[in-house]
Structure formats: C-alpha cells, structure tokens
C-alpha cells in the first residue's frame, strides 16, 4: 500500500511539473512574441507579410527538423482540424498583427484582459467545463481587471491607438475566445488523434493560404494598398551601404525578424501543450498574466501611454 501510495504521489508530482513547465514556457514565449512583433512592425510596417514569413518558417522547421514527431491520425482527423481550427488561427494571428500595427502594445495587451469574461459563460454553455457558476471572487477579480482595461484604453485611444487599431483589437479578442473553444473541443472533448507537431503544422500550412490571400488584396500597407505592392521595403535591408545607413542597424532588423519566427514556432507549440491541460478561461487568463512586463516595456522603450490614468488602469 505504501509503495502504491508513493507511486501515486510521484505521478501527481510529475503531472504538476508538466503543467508548470507548459505554463511557464507559454508565458515566456507569449511575452517575447509580442515584443519582437512590435519591433519588427516598427521597421517593416507590413503585418501580413511578416506573419506569412513566420508561418512559412514554422512549417519548414516542422516538416523537416521535426518530421519524426508528425502523427496525423486519420484523414477525418486532419479534415476536422483543418476545417475548424485553421481559419480561426489565421484570423487570430492576422488580427493580432494588425492590432499591433495600428495600436500601442499596451492597448493590445490590456484590452485582451476582457477575454476571460467573454469566455466563462460561453465555456459553461458549450464545453460544460464550469458546471457550477463561477464564484464571487472569480467574477470580482475579472470585473476589477475590466475596469483597469477601460481606464487604460481611455488614456490610450487617440494618442497611441487609432480607432482602426481598436477595431482589430476587438476582432482579435473575439477570435481568441472562439479559437480556444474550438481547439479545446478538438483536443479534449472530442479529440483528434494527432501529435502536437502535426496540429501545429496543419495550422500554419492552412493559415498561410488565408494570410496569403489577404496579403494580395487587403489594403494593410502604410500606403493603403495590398502589401505585395510594397515589398520593396525589404530591399532597404540589403542596400544599407548605398543609403549611408549603419549596416548594424539592418543586421539588427533581420535578426529581430528571425527571432520573431523562432518565437512564433515556440509559442504555437507551447500554446497547444498548455491548452490540453487548462480550461479555456484559465488559458485566456494565463495569456494576460505575464503582460505587465510587456506594457512596461512599451512605456519605457516606445514611450507609450504613461499618463496617470493609464498607469492606474494598468
């Protein structure tokens, strides 16, 4: 009996350690991704193009370096995943990049704190993971956070964030809730039998189709034209000497772009691992938990909203 009890305790400890690793890894990658994306967008100003490059990088690494970990299950599993998750994933990432393009980092981060409030009732109705109503402390904490988000946005809208940026922030919030719900359903409630690497590869390969189409037609460049007509901005990186710029600046720009690609692959992997172990609401709270660091980085590095109202809200 003692041996059995010791084995059970070790199993619980290992499970707790696995959850803790997944949570910490996702939080670190999430913060790094937001900061590197903002820096890349300040340089190139082509959000969908940058996103397409990141997806292509992730797809290449998964299909080559991690080929042995790809397990796709049945054709029905692949079809269900591609049909339900891929378009939502593309919308989530594209709206997030566009929100960063037209908003401050702080506004994007703080506004996302509203998503857990949106998720609790939907999760209770759709996934039935919260059979009992959330207790008073849960609602009080989320409403308190909502009040802070409203204060911050009031100080930021019109200064660092345009109304176009606010629109994409709202789209991103809605996409985040729906994508997490659908993904949770297909990973836990009615699971597809695929490896994490296979799920991530399908999300990126399928997402490239949606993002590529938007890149061809959507007027998201700084000049109000499709981004493919403004790819010449990338030539500036390779013509540093003729422009008289410091070549090291452009080396930094390219390095940041490559770092954002690595972060994109890492956050996709860690998000799937964490999603398999957490409810949708918990996942959304976790996504926001580490972003105080990101907001502070935006204030000190980019001079984003720092009025008394913004600080109180944050």
C-alpha positions in Angstrom: 0.0 0.0 0.0 2.9 2.3 0.8 4.6 1.5 -2.5 1.3 2.2 -4.3 0.8 5.5 -2.5 4.3 6.6 -3.2 3.8 5.9 -6.9 0.6 7.9 -7.0 2.3 10.8 -5.3 5.1 10.7 -7.8 2.6 10.6 -10.7 0.8 13.6 -9.3 4.1 15.4 -8.9 5.2 14.7 -12.5 1.8 15.8 -13.8 2.1 19.1 -11.8 5.6 19.6 -13.1 4.5 19.1 -16.6 1.6 21.6 -16.2 4.0 24.1 -14.6 6.6 23.7 -17.4 3.8 24.2 -20.1 2.5 27.3 -18.3 5.9 29.0 -17.8 7.1 28.2 -21.3 3.9 29.6 -22.8 4.1 32.8 -20.7 7.7 33.4 -21.7 7.1 32.8 -25.4 4.0 34.9 -25.3 5.8 38.0 -23.9 8.7 37.5 -26.2 6.5 37.2 -29.3 4.6 40.4 -28.6 7.7 42.5 -28.1 9.6 41.1 -31.1 6.5 41.5 -33.4 6.1 45.1 -32.3 9.8 45.8 -33.1 9.6 44.1 -36.5 6.4 46.0 -37.4 8.1 49.3 -36.5 10.7 48.5 -39.1 8.8 46.9 -42.0 5.2 48.0 -41.4 3.9 45.0 -43.4 2.0 43.0 -40.8 0.6 40.2 -43.0 3.9 39.7 -44.9 5.7 39.3 -41.6 3.1 36.9 -40.4 3.4 34.9 -43.7 7.1 34.6 -43.2 6.7 33.4 -39.7 4.2 30.8 -40.7 6.4 29.6 -43.6 9.4 29.3 -41.2 7.3 27.3 -38.7 6.1 25.0 -41.5 9.6 24.4 -42.8 11.0 23.5 -39.4 8.2 21.2 -38.5 8.2 19.4 -41.9 12.0 18.9 -41.9 13.7 19.0 -38.5 10.7 17.6 -36.5 9.4 15.2 -39.2 9.7 12.2 -36.8 7.2 13.7 -34.4 4.5 14.2 -37.0 1.5 11.9 -36.5 -1.7 12.9 -38.3 -4.1 10.2 -37.3 -6.9 9.6 -39.8 -7.9 11.7 -42.8 -11.1 12.6 -40.9 -9.0 14.0 -38.0 -7.0 16.1 -40.5 -10.2 17.4 -42.2 -11.8 18.2 -38.9 -8.8 20.1 -37.6 -8.2 22.0 -40.9 -11.8 22.9 -41.3 -12.4 24.2 -37.7 -9.1 25.5 -36.4 -7.1 26.7 -39.3 -9.3 29.7 -40.4 -9.7 30.8 -36.8 -5.9 30.5 -36.2 -5.2 32.7 -39.3 -7.8 35.3 -38.2 -6.4 35.3 -34.6 -2.8 35.9 -35.8 -3.6 38.3 -38.6 -5.9 40.5 -36.4 -3.2 40.4 -33.7 -0.6 41.7 -36.1 -2.9 44.4 -37.5 -3.8 45.4 -34.0 -0.1 45.8 -33.2 0.4 47.7 -36.4 -2.3 50.4 -35.6 -2.2 50.3 -31.8 0.2 50.5 -28.9 1.5 47.3 -27.3 -0.1 48.3 -24.1 -3.6 48.8 -25.6 -3.4 45.3 -27.3 -2.3 43.7 -24.1 -4.6 45.4 -21.7 -7.7 45.0 -23.9 -7.2 41.3 -24.0 -7.9 41.1 -20.3 -11.6 41.3 -21.3 -11.5 37.9 -23.0 -11.8 35.7 -19.8 -15.1 37.5 -19.0 -16.3 36.6 -22.5 -15.2 33.0 -22.2 -16.7 32.0 -18.8 -20.4 31.9 -19.9 -19.6 30.5 -23.4 -17.4 27.8 -21.9 -20.1 26.9 -19.4 -22.7 26.5 -22.2 -20.6 25.0 -25.0 -18.0 22.8 -23.2 -19.8 22.5 -19.9 -16.5 22.6 -18.0 -17.8 25.1 -15.5 -21.0 23.2 -14.3 -21.2 25.4 -11.2 -21.4 29.2 -11.6 -18.0 30.9 -11.1 -17.8 32.1 -7.5 -17.9 35.7 -6.3 -14.1 36.1 -6.2 -13.7 34.9 -9.8 -16.2 37.4 -11.1 -14.9 40.2 -8.8 -11.3 39.8 -10.0 -12.2 39.7 -13.6 -14.5 42.8 -13.3 -11.7 44.6 -11.4 -9.4 43.8 -14.3 -12.0 45.0 -16.8 -12.2 48.4 -15.0 -8.5 48.8 -15.3 -8.6 47.9 -19.0 -11.2 50.6 -19.6 -9.2 53.2 -17.8 -6.0 52.4 -19.8 -7.9 52.4 -23.1 -9.5 55.8 -22.4 -6.0 57.2 -21.9 -4.5 55.4 -25.0 -7.2 55.8 -27.7 -6.5 58.7 -29.9 -2.9 59.1 -28.7 -1.1 55.8 -29.5 -4.1 53.8 -30.7 -6.3 54.7 -33.6 -9.9 53.6 -34.0 -8.8 51.2 -36.7 -6.5 49.7 -34.2 -9.3 49.4 -31.7 -11.4 47.6 -34.3 -8.7 45.0 -34.8 -8.2 44.6 -31.1 -11.9 43.7 -30.7 -11.7 41.3 -33.7 -8.6 39.7 -32.1 -10.4 39.3 -28.8 -13.4 37.5 -30.3 -11.1 35.3 -32.5 -9.1 34.3 -29.4 -12.2 33.2 -27.5 -13.6 31.2 -30.4 -10.3 29.7 -31.4 -9.6 28.5 -27.8 -13.0 27.0 -27.5 -12.8 25.1 -30.8 -9.3 24.0 -30.1 -10.1 22.8 -26.6 -13.1 20.8 -28.0 -10.9 19.0 -30.6 -8.1 18.3 -28.1 -10.1 17.2 -25.1 -13.8 16.8 -25.5 -13.9 15.1 -28.9 -10.2 14.7 -29.6 -8.4 14.3 -32.9 -5.6 11.7 -32.7 -2.7 13.8 -33.9 0.6 14.8 -32.3 1.3 18.4 -31.2 3.7 18.9 -34.1 1.1 17.7 -36.6 -1.6 20.1 -35.2 0.8 23.0 -35.4 2.0 22.1 -38.9 -1.6 22.0 -40.2 -2.4 25.3 -38.6 0.5 27.0 -40.2 0.2 25.5 -43.7 -3.5 26.1 -43.8 -3.2 29.6 -42.3 -0.7 30.6 -45.0 -3.4 30.2 -47.6 -5.7 32.6 -45.7 -3.0 35.1 -44.9 -1.6 34.9 -48.4 -5.0 35.8 -49.9 -5.4 38.7 -47.5 -1.9 39.9 -48.3 -2.8 40.0 -52.1 -6.0 42.0 -51.7 -6.3 43.7 -48.2 -5.1 47.4 -48.1 -2.9 46.9 -45.0 0.3 48.6 -46.1 1.1 52.1 -44.8 0.0 53.4 -48.2 -3.4 51.9 -48.2 -2.5 49.3 -50.8 -2.1 45.5 -50.7 1.2 44.6 -49.1 2.6 42.7 -52.1 2.9 46.1 -53.9 5.1 47.4 -51.2 7.6 44.6 -50.7 10.4 47.0 -51.9 10.7 48.0 -48.3 12.7 44.8 -47.8 15.3 46.0 -50.3 16.3 48.7 -47.8 17.8 46.0 -45.6 20.2 44.9 -48.3 21.2 48.4 -49.5 22.5 49.8 -46.2 25.8 50.9 -47.6 24.4 52.8 -50.6 21.9 54.6 -48.3 24.7 55.6 -45.9 23.0 53.9 -43.0 24.7 51.9 -40.3 24.8 48.3 -41.6 24.5 47.1 -38.0 21.0 48.6 -37.8 19.9 46.4 -40.6 21.6 43.4 -39.1 19.5 44.0 -36.0 16.3 44.3 -38.1 16.9 41.0 -39.8 17.9 39.3 -36.5 14.7 40.5 -34.9 12.7 39.2 -37.8 14.4 35.8 -37.4 13.8 35.9 -33.7 10.1 36.6 -34.2 10.0 33.5 -36.5 11.5 31.3 -33.7 9.2 32.8 -31.1 6.2 32.1 -33.4 7.1 28.4 -33.6 7.7 28.2 -29.9 4.5 29.9 -28.9 2.5 27.7 -31.2 4.0 24.6 -29.6 3.7 25.7 -26.0 0.2 27.0 -26.5 -1.0 23.6 -27.7 0.6 21.9 -24.7 -0.9 24.3 -22.3 -4.3 24.2 -23.9 -4.5 20.5 -23.4 -4.1 20.9 -19.7 -6.2 24.1 -19.0 -9.7 25.3 -19.4 -10.4 28.0 -22.0 -10.9 30.7 -19.4 -7.7 29.7 -17.5 -5.8 29.7 -20.8 -7.0 33.3 -21.5 -6.2 34.5 -18.0 -2.7 32.9 -18.4 -2.2 34.6 -21.7 -2.7 38.0 -20.0 -0.9 37.3 -16.7 2.7 38.0 -17.8 1.9 41.0 -20.0 2.6 43.6 -17.3 6.2 43.2 -18.4 5.2 43.9 -22.0 3.2 47.0 -21.1 6.1 48.4 -19.0 8.5 47.6 -21.9 6.2 49.6 -24.2 6.2 52.6 -21.9 9.9 52.8 -21.4 11.1 51.6 -24.9 8.5 53.2 -27.1 7.1 56.0 -25.0 3.6 54.5 -25.0 0.7 55.8 -22.8 2.2 56.9 -19.4 -0.4 59.3 -18.1 -1.7 58.9 -14.5 -5.0 57.5 -15.9 -3.0 54.9 -17.9 -0.8 53.9 -15.0 -3.8 53.5 -12.7 -5.6 51.4 -15.3 -2.5 49.2 -15.9 
